[in-house]
Amino acid sequence: MKLTVIYENHAGFRKGLLGAHGFSALIEHGGTRVLVDTGTDGSVLLHNMGELGIDVDGIDFLFITHGHYDHTGGMKAFLEARTKPLKVIGHPEIFRNRIALKPKRRDIGIPFSREELEGLGAEFVLRKEPFEFTPGFWSSGEILRRTWDRAVGYVERDGKLERDSVPDDMALIIDLGDGAAVVTGCGHSGVLNIAWHAEDVSGKPVRALIGGLHLNGAKREILDEVAERIEAERLYAGHCTGIDSYAYLKAMLGERIEPLHVGKTIEL
């Protein structure tokens, strides 16, 4: 398996690449190419794909980890740049009307309608349960919250705001034979829950957990619990992990954890 980071907060160390708030990565495994999320801005996504030599028509599937703008905002531009339809894997509730209240009230959901994206060639496959959508690639389905999660935001129902549990937060699980790699967009389900769920779905140990861990601003006891209880061999943390939280985990986990940046490749 080879993973290439296309969209991340940090531009990395290669000239010509752009960093911006959001996440996207390309996974190549067994002859299949799966794009995970599309970042916030389609122009940044397509620029970095061009700089990294990634053909938009060479993508076989798009996997959406959850329906927040910083993981789906590049979808329209990406689909417009393609010349053929594309299957999009996700959860049935990715199109929820999502709202944040800080620093001011604003929409934080997918900035496009399902119909608009289908008109551009998206063929949505939206399921709550785990399933293998192509050999070696599994959608985690809904993730059981056994301990704390990192859900954020609100949804509006009948004119009233309710806390958003982000039920559509899912991870991509890649079968490596002797283990599994797990790619999470933001980790709203809780990094420990994600790792445990991936082991249950795959029946294999997690060799690598990659993506945003949503630990920015997390209390020390949460970070200590992650360091003590996470069993994944390697963590590759970026996006919403938070600089301070990453530094704390680095001090605890040493070489088991590495940061993400645009252009970084991971081979397992």
C-alpha positions as CSV (number, residue, x, y, z in Angstrom):
1,M,0.0,0.0,0.0
2,K,1.1,3.5,-0.8
3,L,-0.5,6.6,0.6
4,T,0.2,10.1,-0.7
5,V,-1.0,13.2,1.2
6,I,-2.6,15.6,-1.2
7,Y,-4.3,18.2,1.1
8,E,-3.1,19.1,4.6
9,N,-2.7,22.1,6.8
10,H,1.1,22.0,6.3
11,A,2.5,22.3,2.8
12,G,5.6,20.2,3.6
13,F,9.1,20.6,2.2
14,R,8.7,20.4,-1.6
15,K,8.5,23.5,-3.7
16,G,5.2,24.2,-5.5
17,L,2.9,22.4,-3.0
18,L,0.1,24.3,-1.2
19,G,-1.0,23.9,2.4
20,A,-4.5,24.7,3.5
21,H,-7.0,23.7,6.2
22,G,-8.5,20.3,5.3
23,F,-7.5,16.8,4.3
24,S,-7.2,14.5,1.3
25,A,-5.0,11.5,0.6
26,L,-4.6,9.0,-2.3
27,I,-4.3,5.3,-1.4
28,E,-2.9,2.9,-4.0
29,H,-3.2,-0.8,-3.2
30,G,-3.7,-3.9,-5.3
31,G,-4.0,-1.9,-8.5
32,T,-6.8,0.3,-7.1
33,R,-6.6,4.0,-6.4
34,V,-8.9,5.5,-3.8
35,L,-9.1,9.2,-3.0
36,V,-10.0,9.9,0.6
37,D,-11.8,13.3,1.0
38,T,-11.2,16.4,-1.1
39,G,-10.1,19.1,1.3
40,T,-11.7,22.5,1.5
41,D,-10.8,24.2,-1.8
42,G,-10.9,22.5,-5.2
43,S,-8.3,24.8,-6.7
44,V,-5.8,23.8,-4.0
45,L,-6.7,20.1,-4.4
46,L,-6.2,20.1,-8.2
47,H,-3.0,22.2,-8.0
48,N,-1.4,19.7,-5.6
49,M,-2.6,16.7,-7.6
50,G,-1.0,18.3,-10.7
51,E,2.3,19.0,-8.8
52,L,2.3,15.4,-7.5
53,G,1.5,13.9,-11.0
54,I,-1.8,12.4,-10.0
55,D,-4.3,12.0,-12.8
56,V,-7.9,13.0,-11.8
57,D,-9.3,10.4,-14.2
58,G,-7.0,7.7,-12.7
59,I,-9.0,7.7,-9.4
60,D,-11.2,4.6,-9.1
61,F,-13.2,5.6,-6.0
62,L,-13.8,8.6,-3.8
63,F,-14.2,7.8,0.0
64,I,-15.8,10.5,2.1
65,T,-15.0,10.2,5.8
66,H,-17.8,12.6,6.9
67,G,-19.9,15.5,5.7
68,H,-17.9,18.6,6.8
69,Y,-16.8,21.3,4.4
70,D,-13.0,20.8,5.0
71,H,-13.3,17.3,3.7
72,T,-15.7,17.8,0.9
73,G,-15.3,21.4,-0.4
74,G,-13.0,20.3,-3.3
75,M,-15.5,17.7,-4.5
76,K,-17.3,19.8,-7.1
77,A,-14.0,21.0,-8.8
78,F,-12.6,17.5,-8.7
79,L,-15.7,16.0,-10.4
80,E,-15.7,18.8,-13.0
81,A,-12.1,18.0,-13.9
82,R,-12.9,14.4,-14.6
83,T,-14.2,13.0,-17.9
84,K,-16.0,10.0,-16.5
85,P,-18.4,9.1,-13.6
86,L,-17.0,8.1,-10.2
87,K,-18.4,6.0,-7.3
88,V,-18.4,7.9,-4.0
89,I,-18.5,5.9,-0.8
90,G,-19.9,7.4,2.3
91,H,-22.6,7.4,5.0
92,P,-26.3,8.1,4.3
93,E,-26.1,11.2,6.5
94,I,-23.2,13.0,4.9
95,F,-25.6,15.7,3.5
96,R,-26.9,16.7,7.0
97,N,-27.4,20.5,7.4
98,R,-24.5,21.2,9.8
99,I,-23.9,24.4,11.8
100,A,-21.1,25.8,14.0
101,L,-21.8,28.6,16.5
102,K,-18.2,29.8,17.1
103,P,-16.7,32.3,16.3
104,K,-20.1,33.0,14.7
105,R,-23.0,31.0,13.3
106,R,-22.0,29.4,10.0
107,D,-22.7,26.3,7.8
108,I,-20.1,23.6,8.1
109,G,-21.6,20.9,6.0
110,I,-21.0,19.8,2.4
111,P,-21.3,23.0,0.4
112,F,-23.1,21.3,-2.5
113,S,-26.3,19.4,-2.9
114,R,-26.4,15.7,-3.7
115,E,-28.2,16.4,-7.0
116,E,-25.6,19.0,-8.1
117,L,-22.8,16.4,-7.5
118,E,-24.7,13.6,-9.2
119,G,-25.1,15.9,-12.2
120,L,-21.3,16.0,-12.4
121,G,-20.9,12.2,-12.4
122,A,-20.9,11.3,-8.7
123,E,-22.5,7.9,-8.1
124,F,-23.1,7.7,-4.4
125,V,-22.9,4.4,-2.5
126,L,-24.1,5.4,1.0
127,R,-24.2,2.7,3.7
128,K,-24.2,2.6,7.5
129,E,-22.7,-0.8,7.9
130,P,-19.2,-2.0,7.2
131,F,-18.6,-3.4,3.7
132,E,-15.8,-4.1,1.3
133,F,-16.5,-1.9,-1.7
134,T,-13.6,-3.2,-3.8
135,P,-11.1,-6.0,-3.0
136,G,-8.9,-4.9,0.0
137,F,-10.8,-1.7,0.8
138,W,-13.4,-1.6,3.5
139,S,-15.7,1.2,4.7
140,S,-15.8,1.0,8.5
141,G,-19.4,1.9,8.6
142,E,-20.7,3.6,11.8
143,I,-18.1,3.4,14.5
144,L,-19.2,2.2,18.0
145,R,-18.4,4.8,20.6
146,R,-17.0,2.7,23.5
147,T,-15.3,5.6,25.2
148,W,-15.1,9.4,24.6
149,D,-15.6,10.9,21.1
150,R,-14.7,14.3,19.6
151,A,-18.1,15.2,18.0
152,V,-18.6,18.9,17.2
153,G,-21.2,21.3,15.9
154,Y,-25.0,21.2,15.6
155,V,-27.8,20.1,13.3
156,E,-31.0,22.0,12.9
157,R,-34.3,20.0,13.3
158,D,-37.7,21.8,13.2
159,G,-36.1,25.1,13.7
160,K,-34.1,24.0,16.8
161,L,-30.4,23.3,17.2
162,E,-29.3,19.9,18.5
163,R,-25.8,18.7,19.2
164,D,-24.4,16.8,16.2
165,S,-23.1,13.4,17.1
166,V,-21.5,13.1,13.7
167,P,-22.8,9.6,13.1
168,D,-21.4,9.6,9.5
169,D,-17.8,9.8,10.8
170,M,-16.2,6.7,9.1
171,A,-12.8,5.4,8.3
172,L,-11.2,3.7,5.4
173,I,-9.7,0.3,6.3
174,I,-7.2,-1.2,3.9
175,D,-6.4,-5.0,4.2
176,L,-2.6,-5.5,4.2
177,G,-2.7,-9.2,4.7
178,D,-0.9,-9.4,8.0
179,G,-2.7,-6.3,9.4
180,A,-4.7,-3.3,8.4
181,A,-4.1,0.4,7.7
182,V,-6.8,2.9,8.8
183,V,-7.3,6.3,7.3
184,T,-9.5,8.7,9.2
185,G,-10.5,12.2,8.1
186,C,-11.1,14.0,11.5
187,G,-11.5,11.2,14.0
188,H,-14.8,12.6,15.4
189,S,-15.6,9.1,16.6
190,G,-12.6,9.1,18.9
191,V,-9.2,7.7,17.9
192,L,-9.4,4.8,20.3
193,N,-12.9,3.8,19.1
194,I,-11.7,4.0,15.5
195,A,-8.8,1.7,16.1
196,W,-10.8,-0.8,18.1
197,H,-13.6,-0.8,15.5
198,A,-11.1,-1.3,12.6
199,E,-9.7,-4.4,14.4
200,D,-13.2,-5.8,14.8
201,V,-14.1,-5.2,11.1
202,S,-10.9,-6.5,9.7
203,G,-10.1,-9.1,12.3
204,K,-6.5,-7.9,12.1
205,P,-4.2,-5.6,14.1
206,V,-3.9,-2.0,13.0
207,R,-0.4,-1.4,11.6
208,A,-1.0,2.3,10.9
209,L,-3.6,4.9,11.8
210,I,-3.4,7.8,9.5
211,G,-5.2,11.2,9.3
212,G,-6.7,13.9,11.5
213,L,-7.1,12.7,15.1
214,H,-9.2,15.7,16.3
215,L,-7.2,16.2,19.5
216,N,-6.6,19.9,19.2
217,G,-7.4,21.4,22.6
218,A,-7.9,18.0,24.2
219,K,-7.3,17.7,27.9
220,R,-4.2,16.0,29.2
221,E,-6.1,13.0,30.5
222,I,-7.4,12.3,27.0
223,L,-3.9,12.5,25.5
224,D,-2.6,10.3,28.2
225,E,-5.3,7.7,27.5
226,V,-4.5,7.7,23.8
227,A,-0.8,7.2,24.5
228,E,-1.4,4.4,27.0
229,R,-4.2,2.5,25.1
230,I,-3.6,2.9,21.4
231,E,-2.2,-0.3,20.0
232,A,-1.6,0.7,16.4
233,E,2.0,0.2,15.5
234,R,2.3,3.6,13.9
235,L,0.4,6.9,14.0
236,Y,0.6,9.5,11.2
237,A,-1.2,12.5,12.6
238,G,-2.2,15.7,10.9
239,H,-5.0,18.2,10.1
240,C,-7.1,18.6,13.4
241,T,-4.7,16.8,15.7
242,G,-3.3,20.1,16.9
243,I,0.3,21.2,17.3
244,D,0.4,21.1,21.1
245,S,-1.4,17.7,21.2
246,Y,0.9,16.3,18.6
247,A,4.0,17.5,20.5
248,Y,2.6,15.9,23.7
249,L,2.0,12.6,22.0
250,K,5.4,12.7,20.3
251,A,7.0,13.0,23.7
252,M,5.0,10.0,24.9
253,L,5.2,7.8,21.8
254,G,8.5,8.7,20.2
255,E,9.1,7.2,16.8
256,R,5.6,5.6,16.8
257,I,4.1,8.9,15.7
258,E,4.9,11.1,12.7
259,P,3.4,14.3,11.4
260,L,1.6,14.6,8.0
261,H,2.3,17.2,5.3
262,V,1.4,17.7,1.7
263,G,3.5,15.4,-0.5
264,K,4.3,12.9,2.3
265,T,4.2,9.3,1.2
266,I,3.7,6.3,3.5
267,E,4.4,2.8,2.2
268,L,3.3,-0.4,4.1
